[in-house]
Structure formats: C-alpha cells, structure tokens
C-alpha cells in the first residue's frame, strides 16, 4: 500500500498546523492565559523586596531585575519616596541616578559585564542581577510608613502584574 505524494503533503501541513497550535496554546496557558499575547522578554520588570529606609534619610534600595530583555539592562530613571497618600517626599531623577558612585552599589552576583551601575544617563540593572543601591535623602525622615517606587526609562512603574514599589517603615 503506497501513499501518494499529495496525501503526504496534506498530512505534513495538518501536522505543522497542529504542532504550531499546540506550541502557542501551551505558551499562552503557562504565561498569561488566552486573553492577550505575553512576551516576558519585551519590557523590564523590577522587584524591590528588602528595601529599607532609615530616619537619617538613608535609603537602601534593593532592586532585582526579574524580567525583560537579556541583551541589555533595564534602565531606572526615577526613584521616589512617597508618603502613604502618594505625595512625593523625595525623588532622584535620571541625572542623579546617572552619577551614583560604584562604592554605593553592591551587586549580589559579581559577574563581569553584568553589574548594576550608573551609565551617565540612568541606573542600569542587568537581567537576573540583585543589587543594593545606597541613596541619601538630604533631611531626616519622620518615623512612619512610606512607599518606595521605581520608574523604568519608559516611564513605567509596573509590568506583567508586578508593581515596581514596596512599602517601607522608616527605622531609627
């Protein structure tokens, strides 16, 4: 029993369509459902767990870059300390973040070429890096709760359901 060339072509096309459909479906089911397409390598995302604020105005900003393209770093262009009502207590803009001395940045993973650093126009955080950046508010901070929020160079403060902020309590 021989199978014709036309039958083989039809089987190949059907198999290709089926395998492509299964691949796309599994990707969407595992990474965001069927409502919209998801691409975790498109936009940088940051987590700020471990961030601490002290009453003397010292902020230990702990930034972990958890998503985004691995070909270049994510660029943080604004860091804000906010009162719980959303009013800005203090903020560091891109020109201030662009000139943070390397002695004020501690990288958890000491990999050459993969370190958080100031670039001259923003603070660059490579994918997978977890860093602590020391920033100083030029005044004392009253005891209480505050929000620390980070903005990417695109002006985003959230991506993939992750908000780039954390609540902190000013410590003595």
C-alpha beads as a LAMMPS data file, in Angstrom:
LAMMPS data file: protein, C-alpha beads

172 atoms
171 bonds

1 atom types
1 bond types

-500.0 500.0 xlo xhi
-500.0 500.0 ylo yhi
-500.0 500.0 zlo zhi

Masses

1 110.0

Atoms # bond

1 1 1 0.000 0.000 0.000
2 1 1 1.597 3.238 -1.107
3 1 1 0.746 6.713 -0.012
4 1 1 0.592 9.349 -2.709
5 1 1 2.698 12.496 -2.624
6 1 1 -0.453 14.623 -2.304
7 1 1 -1.505 12.663 0.791
8 1 1 1.948 13.103 2.347
9 1 1 1.809 16.850 1.707
10 1 1 -1.640 17.098 3.297
11 1 1 -0.508 15.111 6.341
12 1 1 2.583 17.357 6.692
13 1 1 0.507 20.565 6.516
14 1 1 -2.032 19.289 9.053
15 1 1 0.768 18.140 11.401
16 1 1 2.511 21.522 11.074
17 1 1 -0.674 23.434 11.895
18 1 1 -1.434 21.127 14.819
19 1 1 2.089 21.369 16.331
20 1 1 2.141 25.167 15.901
21 1 1 -1.256 25.480 17.571
22 1 1 -0.240 23.271 20.500
23 1 1 3.013 25.217 20.964
24 1 1 1.266 28.606 21.007
25 1 1 -1.512 27.318 23.257
26 1 1 0.924 25.857 25.814
27 1 1 2.928 29.087 25.851
28 1 1 -0.175 31.194 26.494
29 1 1 -1.607 28.832 29.100
30 1 1 1.696 28.813 31.023
31 1 1 2.470 32.536 30.663
32 1 1 -0.701 34.547 30.899
33 1 1 -3.799 32.816 29.700
34 1 1 -5.600 33.188 26.439
35 1 1 -6.698 36.822 26.773
36 1 1 -3.615 38.520 25.309
37 1 1 -0.180 37.645 23.990
38 1 1 2.588 37.739 26.579
39 1 1 6.279 38.316 25.936
40 1 1 8.357 38.431 29.137
41 1 1 11.460 39.423 27.218
42 1 1 9.978 42.684 25.964
43 1 1 9.730 45.018 28.988
44 1 1 11.997 45.143 32.059
45 1 1 10.430 44.399 35.456
46 1 1 11.872 45.034 38.900
47 1 1 11.175 43.813 42.439
48 1 1 12.154 45.906 45.465
49 1 1 11.989 43.359 48.296
50 1 1 14.468 44.091 51.090
51 1 1 14.435 47.876 50.581
52 1 1 14.997 49.770 53.847
53 1 1 14.580 53.428 54.827
54 1 1 16.189 54.996 57.880
55 1 1 15.177 58.108 59.804
56 1 1 18.530 59.745 58.975
57 1 1 17.406 59.779 55.307
58 1 1 19.422 56.786 54.081
59 1 1 17.595 54.543 51.619
60 1 1 18.935 51.076 50.916
61 1 1 17.171 50.404 47.620
62 1 1 17.280 46.698 46.863
63 1 1 16.463 46.118 43.196
64 1 1 16.119 42.740 41.496
65 1 1 15.504 42.717 37.742
66 1 1 13.178 39.762 37.174
67 1 1 12.050 40.143 33.545
68 1 1 12.935 41.846 30.321
69 1 1 15.441 41.543 27.515
70 1 1 18.740 39.920 28.403
71 1 1 20.645 41.691 25.626
72 1 1 20.773 44.963 27.536
73 1 1 19.997 46.174 31.040
74 1 1 16.885 47.785 32.363
75 1 1 17.341 51.492 32.963
76 1 1 15.907 53.065 36.113
77 1 1 15.373 56.778 35.550
78 1 1 13.382 57.784 38.644
79 1 1 13.239 56.641 42.269
80 1 1 10.643 58.150 44.583
81 1 1 9.954 58.012 48.309
82 1 1 6.269 58.772 48.843
83 1 1 4.006 59.351 51.785
84 1 1 1.174 56.771 52.019
85 1 1 -1.218 59.269 50.357
86 1 1 1.006 59.395 47.244
87 1 1 2.663 62.778 47.866
88 1 1 6.365 62.763 46.989
89 1 1 8.703 63.145 49.984
90 1 1 11.860 62.986 47.851
91 1 1 12.928 61.697 44.447
92 1 1 16.085 61.010 42.480
93 1 1 15.877 61.765 38.748
94 1 1 17.901 60.309 35.886
95 1 1 20.781 62.784 36.209
96 1 1 21.177 61.989 39.924
97 1 1 20.932 58.230 39.309
98 1 1 23.422 58.555 36.453
99 1 1 26.159 59.630 38.859
100 1 1 25.917 57.194 41.759
101 1 1 29.412 56.143 42.797
102 1 1 30.140 52.445 42.371
103 1 1 31.021 52.309 46.084
104 1 1 27.297 52.937 46.828
105 1 1 26.190 49.934 44.718
106 1 1 26.510 46.359 45.981
107 1 1 25.798 43.583 43.473
108 1 1 24.750 40.196 44.795
109 1 1 26.245 38.406 41.780
110 1 1 29.770 39.516 40.920
111 1 1 29.721 38.770 37.206
112 1 1 31.884 40.966 34.943
113 1 1 29.730 42.918 32.497
114 1 1 26.614 42.002 34.470
115 1 1 26.734 44.544 37.290
116 1 1 24.293 47.275 38.246
117 1 1 25.969 50.617 37.552
118 1 1 25.385 54.248 36.615
119 1 1 25.612 54.756 32.872
120 1 1 25.814 58.537 32.640
121 1 1 22.095 58.858 31.915
122 1 1 20.368 56.359 34.241
123 1 1 20.921 53.405 36.551
124 1 1 21.375 50.176 34.576
125 1 1 20.220 46.876 36.127
126 1 1 21.033 43.699 34.142
127 1 1 18.544 40.822 33.961
128 1 1 18.917 38.491 36.957
129 1 1 21.015 40.904 38.997
130 1 1 20.038 41.748 42.572
131 1 1 21.637 44.944 43.836
132 1 1 21.505 47.279 46.805
133 1 1 21.928 50.965 45.996
134 1 1 22.522 53.481 48.791
135 1 1 20.685 56.765 48.245
136 1 1 20.618 59.688 50.665
137 1 1 17.662 61.995 51.311
138 1 1 19.176 65.335 52.429
139 1 1 16.940 65.560 55.507
140 1 1 15.679 63.433 58.376
141 1 1 12.613 61.278 57.755
142 1 1 9.870 61.115 60.364
143 1 1 9.058 57.643 61.705
144 1 1 6.215 56.005 59.815
145 1 1 5.287 54.157 56.656
146 1 1 6.428 55.226 53.205
147 1 1 6.278 53.890 49.658
148 1 1 9.402 53.493 47.537
149 1 1 8.633 53.466 43.806
150 1 1 10.928 52.952 40.815
151 1 1 10.297 54.002 37.210
152 1 1 11.883 52.479 34.126
153 1 1 13.243 54.761 31.419
154 1 1 9.971 54.150 29.504
155 1 1 8.089 55.851 32.343
156 1 1 6.558 52.573 33.521
157 1 1 6.188 51.677 37.187
158 1 1 4.742 48.214 36.560
159 1 1 4.906 45.336 34.086
160 1 1 3.469 41.803 33.914
161 1 1 1.384 42.451 37.026
162 1 1 4.454 43.477 39.048
163 1 1 4.362 46.981 40.525
164 1 1 7.833 48.451 40.990
165 1 1 7.184 49.646 44.522
166 1 1 7.346 48.499 48.111
167 1 1 6.054 49.793 51.446
168 1 1 8.742 50.512 53.998
169 1 1 8.767 51.749 57.577
170 1 1 11.366 54.361 58.491
171 1 1 13.703 52.798 61.041
172 1 1 15.774 54.561 63.704

Bonds

1 1 1 2
2 1 2 3
3 1 3 4
4 1 4 5
5 1 5 6
6 1 6 7
7 1 7 8
8 1 8 9
9 1 9 10
10 1 10 11
11 1 11 12
12 1 12 13
13 1 13 14
14 1 14 15
15 1 15 16
16 1 16 17
17 1 17 18
18 1 18 19
19 1 19 20
20 1 20 21
21 1 21 22
22 1 22 23
23 1 23 24
24 1 24 25
25 1 25 26
26 1 26 27
27 1 27 28
28 1 28 29
29 1 29 30
30 1 30 31
31 1 31 32
32 1 32 33
33 1 33 34
34 1 34 35
35 1 35 36
36 1 36 37
37 1 37 38
38 1 38 39
39 1 39 40
40 1 40 41
41 1 41 42
42 1 42 43
43 1 43 44
44 1 44 45
45 1 45 46
46 1 46 47
47 1 47 48
48 1 48 49
49 1 49 50
50 1 50 51
51 1 51 52
52 1 52 53
53 1 53 54
54 1 54 55
55 1 55 56
56 1 56 57
57 1 57 58
58 1 58 59
59 1 59 60
60 1 60 61
61 1 61 62
62 1 62 63
63 1 63 64
64 1 64 65
65 1 65 66
66 1 66 67
67 1 67 68
68 1 68 69
69 1 69 70
70 1 70 71
71 1 71 72
72 1 72 73
73 1 73 74
74 1 74 75
75 1 75 76
76 1 76 77
77 1 77 78
78 1 78 79
79 1 79 80
80 1 80 81
81 1 81 82
82 1 82 83
83 1 83 84
84 1 84 85
85 1 85 86
86 1 86 87
87 1 87 88
88 1 88 89
89 1 89 90
90 1 90 91
91 1 91 92
92 1 92 93
93 1 93 94
94 1 94 95
95 1 95 96
96 1 96 97
97 1 97 98
98 1 98 99
99 1 99 100
100 1 100 101
101 1 101 102
102 1 102 103
103 1 103 104
104 1 104 105
105 1 105 106
106 1 106 107
107 1 107 108
108 1 108 109
109 1 109 110
110 1 110 111
111 1 111 112
112 1 112 113
113 1 113 114
114 1 114 115
115 1 115 116
116 1 116 117
117 1 117 118
118 1 118 119
119 1 119 120
120 1 120 121
121 1 121 122
122 1 122 123
123 1 123 124
124 1 124 125
125 1 125 126
126 1 126 127
127 1 127 128
128 1 128 129
129 1 129 130
130 1 130 131
131 1 131 132
132 1 132 133
133 1 133 134
134 1 134 135
135 1 135 136
136 1 136 137
137 1 137 138
138 1 138 139
139 1 139 140
140 1 140 141
141 1 141 142
142 1 142 143
143 1 143 144
144 1 144 145
145 1 145 146
146 1 146 147
147 1 147 148
148 1 148 149
149 1 149 150
150 1 150 151
151 1 151 152
152 1 152 153
153 1 153 154
154 1 154 155
155 1 155 156
156 1 156 157
157 1 157 158
158 1 158 159
159 1 159 160
160 1 160 161
161 1 161 162
162 1 162 163
163 1 163 164
164 1 164 165
165 1 165 166
166 1 166 167
167 1 167 168
168 1 168 169
169 1 169 170
170 1 170 171
171 1 171 172
